[in-house]
Amino acid sequence: MLGPQLDLFVINDDIGKGLPLLTPKGTIIRNAILTYERKLEAEMGFSEVWTPNIAKSDIYKRTGHWDHYRDVMYAPFGIDNETYVLKPMNCPHHYMIYASRPRSYRDLPIRLSEPGTCYRYEKSGELGGLTRVRALTIDDSHILMREDQIHEEFDHCISMVRKMFAAFGLKDYFVRLSLNDPSDAVKYIADADTWKRAGETLETIIKDNELTYEAGRGEASFYGPKIDFMVRDAIGRLWQMSTLQLDLFMAKRLGLVYTDSDGKEKHPVILHRGLTGSIERTLGILIEHFAGAFPLWLAPVQVVIIPIAERHTEAARKAVESLRRAGIRTEADERNESMQSKIRDNTLQKVPYFGIIGDRETKDGTIAVRTRQGEDLKAMSLENFLIRIRNEIEHKL
């Protein structure tokens, strides 16, 4: 398994099945993904929130999650004569932030985002690496809006998903329009007209955004239809990643309101957005998609400086210090091994760039740059090397 081989994550029986531990290198990749997501969210006017990992079970009964997701929720536990559960989703917490103060139509849309960790029971036989886990961080958002804002907000979210996929090098994808089954009145809680209207709205949005799609009857969430982005990785496996759900029902059920321009109270529409799905699953997919050779912006170690001999160590350390000050994740390989051995070992660790320092480089104040693909970029100054790699990082090349 590539993840443990590259020292990205650990599955330990003493911690528990389905509870991955991200190593420092794995955490660097996780943070790089979240940093880019936060950049996109800031550009689109999202406001990040934080919510706790537990909540009273009553809120999930009010939303309906208790009835429809009880089989994936962990056993309730008592605190001060009240019943709590580990949160299986972030939705109710975000709704209560919205409900904490009066809202006007002028305030909408309100875009709340959170990389929130949730806990869901998965059978032992269904667990696998990072792609099926019991503790998952959902890059979640709930957009509360007026009906006339639905199309624009979905357009924004689709644009964000496309940018994420482009940064990940994921080019082969389509969407699945998940609709309700009209014959299942138990699972699907809203009335038939609301379901029909919501499904038609999403289909129009999909077509207007020129997305290839297929429809799946009976695959919607209990509170609304959704758009699931289905992605093929480099070896042809199909994964469900980003999800955009249209909810015309939950605000009414919870009494979420805003004051409209006519002074009357109305219920907002809710867009549930999972930007990539879960961070753990995304990381698991990307490990295999890139075969561990992450693009520079994601690579946990971006540059390794290799001194040819002990007398070059001081120059190597200065180069590492300069690159680190510039924000480049850099290490020095000072082992008592040959240069070829160091290059081979770091190539196996999928490090994108090697900076080799010998007598000439020490004298000239340069580094001899090679790529993990074996390309020799010759000697260059640190300043020119920084220009190259900063451009690569900025443009997610």
Helices and strands as residue ranges (DSSP letters): H 2-5, E 9-10, E 21-22, H 24-43, E 47-48, E 54-56, H 57-63, H 65-69, G 70-72, E 77-79, E 82-86, H 91-98, G 105-107, E 110-119, G 124-126, E 135-145, G 147-149, H 150-168, E 173-179, H 192-208, E 213-217, E 226-232, E 238-247, H 250-254, E 258-259, E 265-266, E 269-278, H 279-289, E 303-307, G 310-312, H 313-325, E 330-332, H 339-348, E 353-357, H 359-364, E 366-371, E 376-381, H 382-394
